[in-house]
């Protein structure tokens, strides 16, 4: 086992930038939704719009980075057997103190369940949020793209549903990221300074 | 040499400074002075206006000797005819035929109501609408503030000093017609306000956004008309063409997609916000939502936060059914609340008033219809005296602010129709003479040649007044949360999805179940891990 740079500078930057932006979007989003009134509706909308453009900008860069560096391959799903083993680990072995079925390396940072989870984040939750969000933002122009008969309520439904999914995802992510490392808060530290045992 | 140079430069800088000062202090007062002197005629120099006039029509004859076409122009207007065919609905509307829930209608009450007619002598239904000399020029063009139509003289001023109300100490002075005729000018707020601020029988009674506080408003009350700001007169927006004044609620422009008016291709009406401000009036920022709202929300909806906020109350409720009560001595009863507002009067019934009021909101695209005298009403329902089209799905509709005047008024219980009411006059049938509902209703209905069964009841009615005045400075316009909230101003407009107000109940239930389920799931998972780890350590 050796200490390697598990997360490059850019990875750490986009992880934390994404974290901050998503948190702000969730907070202001549910403020707009009327769940609570921490800031005024207008302030919430202002922040939500600015943050969403920053997020979209960040994700375009990140997508480019993944493509150029080949890091996108980290998200290729593993075999079903490996996935089942991972599920068995979380459902059983983890309690009994059994061995982790995945060996984390620089080349294979994500365990089979993470691959699955992040892939669904990237190809489902994120695009659904983006598309519904952009439609929400530009609803007065729906006529121009021939969807004038769509209902804002439906788009809001989809956007809010995606937000709930994101929030649930975030909870599981935080739980696993903060409590399952061998060293106390090891994953958090790794995401801060980049180094981790391979 | 040196001194003369110094003197010269001092003189030069003095001139420069005073020029600068004049340029900088180009105050609204100067603009106003310029306006009143922009006329090329000094009417005091016309000999024909120097005679002593006995009556109003005599003045008009003098006016017509130069302004030969003026009366003919006015004969075509709503101000003269009090009738108007709405091109959208084909319906005959106007003060001559519509029924409101103030003093109901003009039939049989002419001489009182027509104190706000731009003519002289409309005292009964046989008034000659072709008479040129009976057009009242002065009521709109007086600049001396001394010309007043007498309240009960069918549009005439009083020609000798006279008390009103009769027997009171309030003396109405006979105006100096010659002086007034020599001092005519374009209509000022005072002229329009003489009628439009006092509609419904008193200051502010009718509209809510028009009352005497608008004579010299500050810009907090009306950002356009404020004397400390743009100092607009009414005709700045209610532009005229041949004495025809634009901007009538009878066929309101709910959305002026025409945008900013440009000579050569405009609609010859500045009586909409869009005429000057266009459809995207707000500075464009990353959050361009406010400009996005102009398709569905009228400008005035956000920019008139409250109405009747100039210190004058407007009438909100008028219940005729309680009228007619007298005290033990048979005298008329007048009751006032602690604000000094009349809450009961034998002649008129009970009232409530309001100030600084939050408007009510509805979709409006136009097609405004007034309930006609021969139209059936449903006595089980509140009767809407005017209705209009508009909904979220109507592309021409926008959300507008309204004052809704509510009240109870007589109706025909057998025919299920509205009725008229003879209130004013010397005849015995006048309600204010005999306090007999049946004869008062019958007299007015007979005059209108309308069918009356002889049985009356009282019915609750509403009358919608679109609000367009008392536009506040932009800092006071509504914040988004006024509507985008659960119990906001648009709580009653439920035919569309309003972010911040609406949500899908099931999505919220399932969403939060999923979120808290996940939270519970991971917590449980963690607890079990903790428990097992502890046990392992013990072993």
Interface residues (C-beta under 8 A of the other chain):
Chain A: X32 X33 X34 X37 X40 X41 X42 X45 X46 X49 X50 X53 X90 X94 X95 X96 X97 X139 X140 X151 X152 X153 X156 X157 X160 X161 X163 X164 X165 X167 X168 X171 X172 X175 X176 X179
Chain B: X286 X287 X289 X292 X295 X479 X480 X481 X484 X485 X486 X496 X497 X499 X500 X501 X502 X503 X504 X507 X508 X510 X511 X512 X514 X515 X518 X519 X522 X525 X526 X528 X529 X532 X533 X536
